[in-house]
Amino acid sequence: MSKVSILLSSILTMAVMGACPRAVHATGGNIIPGSRFVSGRGAALGDAYIGLVDTVGESLFYNPAALGRIQDFTFEAFNLSLQGNSKLSSTFGTDTYKIQTLDGYESTLLKHPNMNPGGGVSLLPAIGFRGFGIGLLYQNRLMGETNGTNIRYRATYQLIPTVGYGLNLASGVLRIGYSLQWVNQASGDRTVAVGSRPLGWTEGLAQGKGFSQTVGLAVSLPFVYQPSINLVARNIGGLHLSGGTLIGLAKNSSGTLSDEKMTFDSSFGLTHKIGPSLKLSTQAAYRDLTNTSASRQISHAAFGAEASIVDRFSLRAGFGSGYPTAGLGVQTSRAEAHFAWYSEDLGNGKTPIRDIRYLFQIIFKAI
């Protein structure tokens, strides 16, 4: 191939890939800021979840006011989530497991050019007692594509120790909570030539660490249908990420991560008991009240409905980020399993780019 051909190919690649979402979104996070952790239940409800969250680990990220409900010692020893987008499922094969190493997954990308498969894994063990919660989140989000000449990969790695406390006031009518998250993150959006070495998801990512504060307020009124109002402030005072991380999340790190601004989420919910065994919970939420994401208004609105049968089986549906969602769950006193079908908007705020995703989550409680 001539130098002119290579140059023209590179220009075309940058033009096509430049039309894709910016790095902050392309790494797999929704354009609307919110909880750093995505749960199976929350995703199925369109992210209208801050009024329904009920596990220790998820309370630390979604709404720390929920920690006020904790009375007894609880150990969520295992909380694992696996997710992938529709492009990953369409390229599913015996080598799908290789997605966790980019050099091993390169051959798969070359077999499926311009497909942009993505996936991720998260682990969130947590302990709760008398309003307190302590958790440790590790997760990664990966997406990659190739046009046969270059590989564009987008990745986010996070390690986040977190602690929080919630108070019950006025006999449980009012709850307030606070969580402190020590965010260690590496992320980036890079394009390299096919066959480049070293090649890995963590190569060349920007990284940094910083403290993020979240405050939650929940009001549950003792009236028919149990109306509830919730407000959550995230990244209070802003989040500045700099320096190295607690552990080495990136290799040959370069660049700095953008600061994250403070955002606000709100929700209103109702719960209706239908007979002795059926409960219907509905939530309407508006995320990023101050529109720091500069995105379409419809992307901020979220709605979710959950029908729970004998507190064991749940059917869920919702609307979030401008797209429908659905899911189901099974739970006992010691274990939970959740599945969600949902979408994330990876666009630039004004022009939507839909990424259909599937998420499976399993939780085991030692106590």
C-alpha positions in Angstrom: 0.0 0.0 0.0 1.4 3.4 -1.0 2.0 6.2 1.5 -0.8 8.2 -0.1 -3.2 5.4 0.3 -2.3 5.0 3.9 -2.7 8.7 4.5 -6.1 8.7 2.8 -7.2 5.7 4.8 -6.1 7.3 8.1 -8.0 10.5 7.2 -11.2 8.6 6.4 -10.9 6.5 9.6 -10.6 9.6 11.7 -13.5 11.2 9.9 -15.8 8.2 10.4 -14.7 7.5 14.0 -14.9 11.2 14.8 -18.6 11.1 14.2 -18.9 8.6 17.0 -19.5 9.8 20.6 -16.9 11.6 22.7 -14.6 9.6 24.9 -16.4 10.4 28.1 -19.6 8.8 26.7 -18.0 6.2 24.4 -16.4 4.4 27.3 -19.8 2.9 28.0 -21.4 5.4 30.4 -24.7 7.1 29.7 -24.4 10.7 28.7 -26.7 11.6 31.6 -24.6 11.7 34.8 -25.7 9.5 37.6 -24.6 6.6 39.8 -21.3 5.2 38.8 -22.7 1.7 39.4 -25.5 0.3 37.2 -27.6 -2.4 38.9 -29.9 -4.9 37.1 -32.9 -3.6 38.9 -32.1 0.0 38.2 -31.4 -0.5 34.5 -34.7 -2.4 34.0 -36.5 0.5 35.6 -35.0 3.0 33.2 -32.7 4.3 36.0 -35.8 5.6 37.9 -34.3 3.9 41.0 -33.2 6.4 43.7 -36.5 5.9 45.5 -36.5 2.1 45.4 -32.8 1.0 46.1 -32.6 -1.4 49.0 -29.2 -3.1 49.1 -26.2 -1.7 51.0 -23.8 -1.5 48.0 -26.3 0.1 45.7 -27.4 2.6 48.3 -23.9 3.9 48.6 -23.9 4.9 44.9 -27.6 5.5 44.0 -29.0 7.1 47.1 -27.3 7.0 50.5 -30.5 8.1 52.3 -31.5 4.4 51.9 -28.8 3.5 54.4 -31.1 4.8 57.1 -33.2 1.7 56.7 -30.4 -0.6 57.8 -30.9 -1.9 61.3 -29.1 -5.3 61.4 -25.6 -6.4 60.3 -25.6 -7.3 56.6 -22.8 -8.7 54.6 -23.3 -8.7 50.8 -20.3 -10.9 50.2 -20.8 -11.3 46.4 -22.4 -8.8 44.0 -21.4 -9.5 40.4 -22.7 -7.9 37.3 -22.0 -8.9 33.7 -23.1 -6.8 30.8 -22.7 -6.6 27.0 -24.2 -4.7 24.1 -26.2 -6.1 21.2 -23.1 -6.0 19.0 -21.3 -8.3 21.4 -24.2 -10.7 21.4 -24.3 -10.7 17.6 -20.6 -11.6 17.4 -20.9 -14.2 20.1 -18.6 -17.2 19.7 -16.1 -19.4 21.4 -13.6 -16.5 21.5 -16.0 -14.0 23.2 -14.3 -14.5 26.5 -11.2 -12.9 25.1 -12.8 -9.5 25.2 -11.1 -8.8 28.5 -7.7 -8.7 26.7 -7.6 -6.5 23.6 -4.6 -8.2 22.0 -6.5 -11.5 22.3 -9.7 -10.0 21.0 -8.1 -8.2 18.0 -8.7 -11.2 15.7 -12.4 -11.2 16.6 -12.7 -7.5 15.8 -11.1 -8.1 12.4 -13.7 -10.8 11.7 -16.5 -8.3 12.4 -15.4 -4.9 11.1 -17.3 -1.7 12.2 -19.4 -3.7 14.7 -18.3 -2.0 18.0 -18.9 -4.8 20.5 -18.8 -3.8 24.1 -19.1 -5.4 27.5 -18.1 -5.0 31.1 -17.9 -6.6 34.6 -18.4 -5.1 38.1 -17.9 -6.5 41.5 -19.4 -4.7 44.6 -19.0 -6.4 48.0 -20.5 -4.4 50.9 -21.2 -4.4 54.6 -24.0 -2.6 56.4 -24.9 -2.1 60.1 -27.0 0.4 62.0 -27.2 3.0 59.2 -23.6 2.5 58.1 -22.4 1.2 54.8 -19.0 0.2 53.5 -18.3 -1.0 50.0 -15.6 -1.6 47.4 -16.5 -1.3 43.7 -14.3 -2.6 40.9 -15.6 -2.4 37.4 -14.5 -2.0 33.7 -16.4 -1.0 30.6 -14.9 -1.9 27.2 -15.8 -1.1 23.6 -13.8 -1.7 20.4 -14.1 -1.5 16.7 -11.9 -1.7 13.6 -12.2 -0.8 9.9 -9.4 -3.2 9.0 -6.7 -0.6 9.2 -7.0 0.9 12.6 -8.5 -0.2 15.9 -10.5 2.3 18.0 -10.8 1.2 21.6 -12.6 2.9 24.5 -12.3 1.8 28.1 -13.0 2.8 31.6 -11.6 1.1 34.7 -12.6 2.1 38.2 -11.7 1.1 41.7 -13.9 2.9 44.3 -13.7 2.3 48.0 -16.8 4.0 49.6 -18.4 4.6 53.0 -21.7 6.2 54.0 -24.2 6.8 56.7 -27.9 7.3 56.8 -30.3 8.7 59.4 -33.9 7.9 60.0 -35.9 10.9 61.3 -39.5 11.5 62.2 -40.2 7.8 62.6 -38.9 7.0 59.1 -40.8 9.7 57.3 -37.5 11.6 56.6 -34.2 10.0 55.8 -30.9 11.7 54.9 -27.7 10.0 53.9 -24.1 10.8 52.9 -21.5 8.7 51.0 -17.9 9.4 50.3 -16.4 7.7 47.3 -12.6 7.5 46.7 -12.7 7.4 42.9 -9.7 5.7 41.2 -10.2 5.8 37.5 -8.5 5.2 34.2 -10.3 5.9 30.9 -9.8 7.0 27.4 -10.6 6.8 23.7 -7.7 5.7 21.5 -7.0 4.7 17.9 -4.0 2.6 16.9 -3.0 0.6 13.8 -4.0 -3.0 13.5 -1.1 -5.2 14.7 0.4 -2.5 17.0 2.2 -3.8 20.1 1.8 -3.5 23.0 -2.0 -3.6 22.5 -4.3 -3.6 25.5 -7.4 -1.9 26.8 -5.4 -0.1 29.5 -2.6 1.1 27.2 -2.3 4.9 27.1 -5.4 5.6 29.2 -5.5 8.8 31.3 -5.9 8.1 35.0 -6.4 9.9 38.3 -8.0 9.7 41.7 -10.2 12.0 43.8 -13.0 12.2 46.4 -16.6 12.4 45.4 -19.4 13.2 47.9 -23.0 12.2 47.5 -26.0 13.4 49.7 -29.4 11.9 49.5 -32.8 13.0 50.9 -35.9 10.8 51.0 -39.4 11.6 52.3 -41.9 8.8 52.6 -45.4 10.0 53.5 -47.6 7.7 55.6 -50.6 8.0 53.3 -52.4 5.7 50.9 -50.1 4.5 48.1 -47.1 5.5 50.2 -45.9 8.5 48.2 -42.2 9.2 48.3 -40.0 12.1 47.2 -36.2 11.7 46.7 -33.4 14.2 45.9 -29.8 13.2 45.4 -26.8 15.6 44.9 -23.7 14.0 43.3 -20.1 15.2 43.1 -20.8 17.9 45.7 -18.2 20.7 45.1 -17.1 18.9 41.9 -14.7 16.0 41.4 -11.1 16.6 40.4 -9.2 13.5 39.3 -5.4 13.7 39.3 -2.2 11.8 40.1 -1.8 8.1 40.1 -4.4 5.6 41.2 -4.4 3.3 44.3 -3.4 0.4 42.0 -2.1 0.6 38.5 -5.2 0.8 36.4 -3.5 2.1 33.2 -0.2 1.3 31.4 1.9 4.0 29.8 -0.7 6.5 31.1 -0.9 9.9 29.4 -3.2 12.9 29.6 -5.5 14.0 32.4 -9.1 13.2 33.1 -11.8 15.9 32.9 -13.4 17.3 36.1 -16.9 16.1 36.9 -19.4 18.8 37.9 -22.0 18.5 40.6 -25.4 17.2 39.5 -28.8 16.6 41.0 -31.4 13.8 40.5 -35.0 13.8 41.8 -37.9 11.3 41.8 -41.4 10.8 42.9 -42.9 7.3 43.6 -46.0 5.4 44.6 -46.6 1.9 46.0 -49.9 0.1 45.7 -50.6 -3.3 47.3 -53.0 -5.3 45.3 -54.2 -8.1 47.5 -52.0 -10.1 49.9 -49.3 -11.1 47.3 -49.0 -8.5 44.7 -47.3 -5.1 45.0 -46.9 -2.4 42.3 -44.2 0.2 42.7 -43.9 3.1 40.2 -41.2 5.8 40.0 -40.9 8.9 37.9 -37.5 10.6 37.9 -35.7 13.6 36.4 -31.9 13.2 36.2 -29.3 15.9 36.0 -31.7 18.7 36.9 -29.2 21.5 36.0 -28.4 19.9 32.6 -24.6 19.8 33.0 -24.7 17.2 30.2 -26.3 19.7 27.8 -28.5 16.9 26.4 -32.0 16.5 25.1 -34.8 17.0 27.7 -36.2 13.5 26.9 -32.9 12.0 27.9 -33.3 13.3 31.5 -36.8 11.8 32.1 -37.0 8.3 33.5 -40.0 6.1 34.5 -40.1 2.7 36.0 -42.8 0.2 37.2 -42.2 -3.0 39.1 -44.8 -5.7 39.9 -43.6 -7.8 42.8 -45.2 -11.2 43.6 -44.9 -12.5 47.2 -41.7 -10.4 47.4 -39.9 -13.1 45.5 -40.5 -12.6 41.8 -40.5 -9.2 40.0 -41.4 -8.0 36.5 -40.1 -4.6 35.5 -40.5 -2.1 32.7 -39.4 1.5 32.2 -38.2 4.3 30.0 -34.8 5.9 30.4 -32.4 7.9 28.2 -35.1 8.2 25.6 -35.6 4.4 25.2 -37.7 1.6 26.7 -36.4 -0.9 29.2 -37.5 -4.2 30.8 -36.3 -6.9 33.1 -37.1 -9.4 35.8 -35.8 -10.5 39.2 -35.8 -13.3 41.7 -34.8 -12.9 45.3 -34.7 -14.6 48.6 -33.4 -13.5 52.0 -29.9 -14.7 51.0 -29.7 -14.2 47.2 -30.9 -12.1 44.3 -30.7 -12.5 40.5 -31.6 -9.7 38.1 -31.8 -9.4 34.3 -32.2 -6.1 32.4 -32.6 -5.1 28.8 -32.0 -1.4 28.4 -30.2 1.2 26.3 -27.6 3.9 26.8 -27.3 7.1 24.8 -23.7 7.4 23.6 -24.3 10.5 21.6 -23.1 14.1 22.0 -26.2 15.2 23.9 -28.1 16.6 20.9 -27.7 13.7 18.4 -28.6 10.4 20.0 -26.7 7.2 19.4 -28.4 4.1 20.9 -26.4 1.3 22.4 -28.7 -1.6 23.4 -27.4 -3.5 26.4 -28.1 -6.6 28.4 -27.1 -7.0 32.1 -27.1 -9.9 34.5 -26.5 -9.4 38.2 -26.3 -11.9 41.0 -26.0 -11.1 44.8 -25.2 -13.4 47.6 -25.6 -12.3 51.2 -23.6 -14.1 53.9 -25.8 -12.7 56.7 
